[in-house]
Amino acid sequence: MAKRSKNNSIKPRALIRTVSESFIERYRPESQSADWGQSLAMYGLLRGLSVDENPKVRAYVRRWLAFHLAERVPVHYFCGSWSFALLYPDVVREFPEFRMQLKDTALRIYEFIRDKALRNGEGILLHNIDLPNIYIDSVYYSSALLAKIGPFLGVPWEDEAVKQIVLHLDRLQDGNKPFFIHCEENHGGKRSEGSWARGNGWVMMTLAEMLPLLDKKTARYKNLLSIFQQLASAIAERQTKRGLWRTILDDPAAYEEVSASAMFLFAFLKSQRMGLIGPMGPMGLTENAVRGLWDSVDKDGRVLGVSEGTWPGTVEYYKSLSTGEWWWGTGAFLLAMTELASG
């Protein structure tokens, strides 16, 4: 496990190396799919290379890329199948030998979202053909992805990306709270309960990655920035004494959940670095979050405390979910530590 230095500070590069090497030693790259969770883990590994040039990690990510590009990354109606786009534009810079295949894959994802993806009558992208409902997860796996591959391909992306996040947030706000719920049935209108932390993490990450790419003079930029700042402020107020956030943000009986906490820290750090928000909280939100996340890494370098794959449900359902090591937690952790090391 990565050690703290004599002044009790945490070394993010050491943490990145510890967690990355633990992950790649325990999972063959060919065993990792290109679905949403695994792609987020690969995104974290890839971003980690920008601050810790680790030959082992580079070789691992290259094998994963070679395997999936040779197999032709599947792109279909589940928004998670578009998640390979998380790696852009970094993947082209780090692995230019795959540029032709990477351009083809990005174009297939872009064209599928543009021409074939499931939408309701309002134009909201629906989660999957088997789950044709409005999910908060879809915000990240549509708007954030378009912000990554659109500029790379040199194609229009802003209108659709902004439209999706605005429409999703309008439908999924948790009553009068500044937070968002997990899901609403498209036709029946039945809604999940509670301000689910990981869902709000998807929103925070999306806005932190999109906003720096939008024209700051436009009304839509100012609108999204206002949403982001209000959400960030509300989330900052819900940080626990350990520096983490609960799986239901405003429920003191809910357990602290590591993947959402890492997502929040990533968004706070990135947005601060880009000048979108200032330092959050008088008691050192960033320092407390880093320590809370550091404590989630066990002696084997595994990021624990991550809630399992989650269906929409009641508040009690979210609170009952088991925790452990999951791809999305490892990926979000590496993204947060990379931002910390980049600051």
Sequence and secondary structure as in RCSB ss.txt:
>XXXX:A:sequence
MAKRSKNNSIKPRALIRTVSESFIERYRPESQSADWGQSLAMYGLLRGLSVDENPKVRAYVRRWLAFHLAERVPV
HYFCGSWSFALLYPDVVREFPEFRMQLKDTALRIYEFIRDKALRNGEGILLHNIDLPNIYIDSVYYSSALLAKIG
PFLGVPWEDEAVKQIVLHLDRLQDGNKPFFIHCEENHGGKRSEGSWARGNGWVMMTLAEMLPLLDKKTARYKNLL
SIFQQLASAIAERQTKRGLWRTILDDPAAYEEVSASAMFLFAFLKSQRMGLIGPMGPMGLTENAVRGLWDSVDKD
GRVLGVSEGTWPGTVEYYKSLSTGEWWWGTGAFLLAMTELASG
>XXXX:A:secstr
   B TTS B HHHHHHHHHHHHHHHS GGGS SSHHHHHHHHHHHHHTTTS  HHHHHHHHHHHHHHHHH    
 SSGGGGGGGGGTTHHHHH GGGHHHHHHHHHHHHHHHHHTS B TT  B S SSS SEETHHHIIIIIHHHHHH
HHHT   HHHHHHHHHHHHHHHB TTSSSB SEE TTT  B  S BHHHHHHHHHHHHHHGGGS TTSHHHHHHH
HHHHHHHHHHHTT  TTS EESBTT TTS EEHHHHHHHHHHHHHHHHTTSS   TTTTHHHHHHHHHHTTB TT
S B  EE    S  HHHHHH  EE  HHHHHHHHHHHHHHHH 
